[in-house]
Amino acid sequence: MGPVSAAGASGRLIEPLDPRPGQTILDLAAGLGGTGSLAACRVGETGRALVTDFAPSMVAAARRLERARCRARASSCGSDERIDYYSANRQS
């Protein structure tokens, strides 16, 4: 799936939720974090996005991609400071 279609899919997932400033959005099985990034933009500076994935490598990739998205946008929309990343993989 290319970047344009991924953005479209994330938009279709987020739009019915109608996230508002100050809310917290949980993105389960986030993969590369595109939906969580879009949610962070919608909840604004007073909100949070919680991005989770089972694979620690996907969580790390989502964090790296969000930093790149912020640099490309030259804005803090979806800023890494408003996104918390978690791995659901708790293996010993």
C-alpha positions as CSV (number, residue, x, y, z in Angstrom):
1,M,0.0,0.0,0.0
2,G,1.5,3.3,-1.0
3,P,1.6,6.5,1.1
4,V,-1.5,8.0,-0.6
5,S,-3.7,5.0,-0.1
6,A,-2.4,4.6,3.5
7,A,-3.4,8.2,4.3
8,G,-6.8,7.5,2.7
9,A,-7.4,4.4,4.8
10,S,-6.3,6.2,8.0
11,G,-8.7,9.0,7.2
12,R,-11.6,6.6,6.7
13,L,-10.8,5.1,10.1
14,I,-10.5,8.4,12.0
15,E,-13.3,10.4,10.3
16,P,-16.2,8.5,11.9
17,L,-14.6,8.9,15.4
18,D,-14.6,12.7,14.9
19,P,-11.7,13.2,17.3
20,R,-11.7,16.6,19.1
21,P,-9.1,18.6,20.9
22,G,-8.2,17.2,24.3
23,Q,-9.3,13.6,23.6
24,T,-7.1,10.5,23.8
25,I,-7.2,8.1,20.9
26,L,-5.9,4.5,21.1
27,D,-4.5,3.0,17.9
28,L,-4.3,-0.8,18.3
29,A,-2.1,-2.9,16.0
30,A,-0.9,0.4,14.6
31,G,1.7,-0.9,12.2
32,L,3.6,2.1,10.9
33,G,1.5,4.5,12.9
34,G,-0.2,6.5,10.2
35,T,-3.6,6.4,11.8
36,G,-2.2,7.4,15.2
37,S,-0.4,10.3,13.5
38,L,-3.6,11.5,12.0
39,A,-5.4,11.1,15.3
40,A,-2.7,13.2,17.0
41,C,-3.3,16.0,14.5
42,R,-7.0,16.0,15.2
43,V,-6.8,15.9,19.1
44,G,-4.4,18.9,19.1
45,E,-2.0,20.1,21.7
46,T,-4.2,19.1,24.6
47,G,-4.9,15.5,23.4
48,R,-2.9,12.3,23.1
49,A,-2.6,9.4,20.7
50,L,-1.6,6.0,22.1
51,V,0.1,3.9,19.3
52,T,0.5,0.2,20.0
53,D,1.7,-2.8,18.1
54,F,2.6,-6.4,19.1
55,A,6.0,-6.1,17.4
56,P,8.6,-3.9,19.0
57,S,10.2,-3.3,15.6
58,M,6.9,-1.9,14.3
59,V,6.6,0.5,17.3
60,A,10.2,1.7,16.6
61,A,9.5,2.1,12.9
62,A,6.3,4.1,13.7
63,R,8.2,6.4,16.0
64,R,10.9,7.0,13.3
65,L,8.3,7.6,10.6
66,E,6.4,10.1,12.8
67,R,9.6,12.2,13.3
68,A,10.1,12.2,9.5
69,R,6.4,13.2,8.9
70,C,6.9,16.1,11.3
71,R,10.0,17.3,9.5
72,A,8.3,16.9,6.1
73,R,5.3,19.0,7.3
74,A,7.5,21.5,9.1
75,S,4.9,21.6,11.8
76,S,4.1,20.0,15.1
77,C,0.9,18.4,13.9
78,G,1.0,14.8,15.1
79,S,4.1,15.8,17.0
80,D,6.0,12.9,18.6
81,E,5.6,14.6,22.0
82,R,1.8,14.0,21.8
83,I,2.1,10.4,20.7
84,D,2.9,7.6,23.2
85,Y,4.2,4.4,21.7
86,Y,3.8,0.9,23.3
87,S,4.7,-2.6,22.3
88,A,2.1,-5.2,23.4
89,N,4.8,-7.9,23.2
90,R,5.7,-8.6,26.9
91,Q,7.7,-11.8,26.4
92,S,10.3,-12.6,29.0
